[in-house]
Amino acid sequence: MTTDWNSLLSSKKNVSKVVNFAQGQMSGKDFYSHFSNTNGGGVVRGLLRDHGVVNSRRLARKALSRRGIN
């Protein structure tokens, strides 16, 4: 399954949460709880379930760097 990073990075608030998660300043549980009950909740849940926290952080850093955010 591919991760829809555009839905997760759709607003400045969401971008800051993804940056905090990618830099290790936020736990996987906190990251998921921020996106729960939103359109990105399923995306985050699938990301963490399929890849785990460590690899999800790596993928988040990669997604941010490809978009020139981090």
C-alpha positions in Angstrom: 0.0 0.0 0.0 1.3 3.4 -0.8 1.0 6.4 1.5 -0.9 9.4 0.4 1.5 12.0 1.6 -0.4 14.9 -0.1 -3.4 14.3 2.2 -1.1 14.3 5.3 0.8 17.4 4.2 -2.3 19.4 3.2 -2.1 22.1 5.8 0.7 23.9 7.8 -0.6 22.4 11.0 -0.3 18.9 9.5 3.1 19.6 8.1 4.4 20.7 11.5 3.1 17.4 13.0 4.8 15.3 10.3 8.0 17.3 10.8 7.9 16.7 14.5 7.3 13.0 14.0 10.0 12.7 11.4 12.5 14.4 13.7 11.7 12.2 16.6 10.0 14.8 18.7 6.6 13.0 18.7 5.8 9.4 19.4 4.0 7.2 17.0 1.0 7.2 19.3 0.9 11.0 19.4 1.3 11.2 15.7 -1.6 8.8 15.1 -3.8 10.5 17.8 -3.3 13.9 16.0 -4.7 12.5 12.8 -7.4 10.3 14.3 -11.0 11.1 13.2 -9.7 12.9 10.1 -9.2 11.9 6.5 -5.6 11.2 7.2 -6.2 8.9 10.1 -6.4 5.8 8.0 -3.3 6.8 6.1 -1.3 7.3 9.3 -2.7 4.1 10.8 -1.7 2.1 7.7 1.7 3.7 7.6 2.5 2.8 11.2 0.9 -0.7 10.9 2.7 -1.6 7.7 6.1 -0.1 8.4 6.4 0.4 12.1 7.5 3.6 13.8 11.2 3.6 12.9 10.6 3.0 9.2 7.7 5.4 9.2 9.9 8.2 10.5 12.4 7.4 7.7 9.6 7.5 5.1 8.3 10.8 6.5 11.8 12.4 6.3 12.0 11.1 2.7 8.6 12.6 1.8 9.4 15.9 3.4 12.9 16.2 1.7 11.4 15.3 -1.7 8.9 18.2 -1.3 11.6 20.6 -0.1 10.0 21.0 3.3 12.7 19.7 5.6 
